[in-house]
Amino acid sequence: MSDLRSLGREILDHLRFYRGLGVRLSVKEQAGAPVAASGASARAPATGAARFSGPAPRTSLFDEPHAAVEDLQAIRADLGDCRRCKLAPTRTHIVFGSGNPNAELMFVGEAPGADEDAQGLPFVGKAGQLLTKIIQAIDMRREEVYICNILKCRPPLNRNPEPDEISACQPFLLRQIASVRPRVICALGSFGAQTLLQTREPIGRLRGRFIDFHGAKCMATFHPAYLLRNPGEKRKVWEDVQKIRDYLRSLHGG
């Protein structure tokens, strides 16, 4: 019986994830089944405090006894009106990052797109909307996590980041990570994963497993923009974020 219940929960998790991503399903829900209706408003507004019995001691990234932890606002102030690379003249806004400054889960993407450049916020376009649904699918809210990119400025025509641009931004990214001290970093796409992990391994080989990153766990997965072009890969991302969800729950005895 317990195996059947476990299988049932796994199936319901899959259904909820795909409905959250906008995939229409013809499966009828039984009364009382804990499958949330499509859309964020139908989900219970779960918070870290509600899901977990209590905070566990934080012993992750850069967590040394006497290490000075920078405030994110101080890092943003130091970044200033950045002119450290050739992207400055073509940008509209610097896209620093947003979310919970004490988040246990941090998402690191590639670079801002047109919508992000216009608003000065990360992941607010179509890919960002999909990322929000992915976050909700693992029973979290966007406000609970921290989101940023490898680059703080949009490359022209959304081209790939170039080495000198990554080098200019990387110190600020590492300072952001050190400030937030996440338990898990989810690296979105090839540039996010390869830059953080200092590797040239393709994302297809990096994804699906935790890799140590200065005491935190790094999980690489496909970028939401890639999923918009290749919806058949959503199942792999679901597998990856389930591992993140389960790991975070395990830290709190869940």
Secondary structure, DSSP 8 states (H G I E B T S, - for coil): -HHHHHHHHHHHHHHHHHHHTT--------TT-----SSGGGS----HHHHSSS------TT--TT-----HHHHHHHH-S--SSTTGGG-SS----EE-TT-SEEEEES---HHHHHHT-SS-SHHHHHHHHHHHHTT--GGGSEEEES-SS--GGG----HHHHHHHHHHHHHHHHHH--SEEEEEHHHHHHHHHT----HHHHTTSEEEETTEEEEEE--HHHHHH-GGGHHHHHHHHHHHHHHHHHHTT-
